[in-house]
Amino acid sequence: MKSPIWHPFTQHALCDEMTRIARGEGAYLYTADERRIIDAISSWWVVTHGHCHPPIARAIQEQATKLNQIIFAGYTHAPAEEVAALLLKLAPRGLDHVFFSDSGSASVEVALKMALGYWHNIGKPRTRIVVMQYSYHGDTVGAMSVGSRGVFNAAYGPLLFDVTSIPFPAKGHEQATLDALKFACRSETPAAFLVEPLVLGAGGMLMYPAWVLKEMKRICEASHVLFIADEIMTGWGRTGTLFACEQADVTADIVCYSKGLTGGALPLAVTLCRAEIFEAHYSKDRTRTFFHSSSYTANPVACAAAKANLDLWQHPKTRQRVASVARMQEEALEPFRTDSRFANVRRAGTIAALDLKASDAGYLAEVGPKLQAFFREQNLLLRPLGNTIYVMPPYCVTKADLDEIYGGIREAADALA
Ligand SMILES: *Cc1c(COP(=O)(O)O)cnc(C)c1O
């Protein structure tokens, strides 16, 4: 029988058999018959401290019996206020306001609407968005529009709005990126430049250095183009610092956080912005209101989870864990740097990636599903992007876990390369 549930990014005709998970603990997932699976990709990049991390689980439990939902227009609550205050304390200096939503894609839509609303409300309407090649910003129509065009969105092409794309700053070609951004900022008077800082996730775990990020911000600032950072994946320690922008000493005008915001326990997202953006909407004139909401805006239970996560980030121990995972990842990658079956062995903080040399590359590379099936057999949750294998574990991962993960990758190469 065909699955009654339609799963995301899943071709049911090729894979109708889902692995059913009964519980999660730390870096592990367990099936009903207690088969242990190592979660090497943090369940799609969201679980940061581990599955069912006790302080977060406790915060959820407590909040769920106190206040579990409240309209957020005209009403507020302590968990949301505490999350906003802590975010503004921990995020790069210069951000002043927090808008809540419930997914990364929604937070990107909010960022775009904030940017266009800003220009509209100050009487200098601008609508063009500049993006980077290979970017991914989500799957709603606006988020798809600012993301890389390809097989994922070919069917919806006519619905997507037009954007200006600058090349990815590949090693040795950084200047071409900066020149293209400069040109776009001068010739098109865009509303904003939207970018994933340091690592382009779904685009293939492509990494670029902090100085390029810093320079891109400088160019935008010089030409009065709003700089939007999509830290949905890169935030919460993934690149080694709490947020990737810290490494370039950059404060975006607008920034999106989600995924690890609740430690991966519940869906929640935020869009932070500078005072000018809020102030452009601040008026006795009701037509200038920021017209955006979702039913579950700032859901109290999700906010309680985020508060518990933000508390964890105030402990030096959390950052020490991140540093130690980064170190272990570097050591684990070492032998692959001289393994001729792999190319582009790379790391940014706790994220490690490497490309298995295959006759075809890209997301639909034949080797992708084969690798995935192979890892499934080995009780490893890994989900290569085509021939790109990446390891993005929760921070409770141990050296023994990493040995198992990389052992599996080596065996996969033996079997498939
Ligand atoms: C996951 C992701 C999104 C979309 O977030 P959802 O919660 O899946 O909507 C947007 N941008 C980046 C960089 C992401 O990694």
The ligand as a Gaussian input file, in Angstrom:
#p B3LYP/6-31G(d) Opt

LIG

0 1
 C       16.614000      25.207000       6.652000
 C       16.924000      26.525000       6.080000
 C       15.909000      27.434000       5.751000
 C       14.449000      27.087000       5.845000
 O       14.046000      26.796000       7.153000
 P       12.703000      25.933000       7.384000
 O       12.530000      25.932000       8.855000
 O       12.985000      24.579000       6.820000
 O       11.614000      26.633000       6.666000
 C       16.283000      28.671000       5.269000
 N       17.565000      29.009000       5.126000
 C       18.577000      28.171000       5.437000
 C       19.988000      28.615000       5.271000
 C       18.282000      26.891000       5.897000
 O       19.282000      26.035000       6.151000

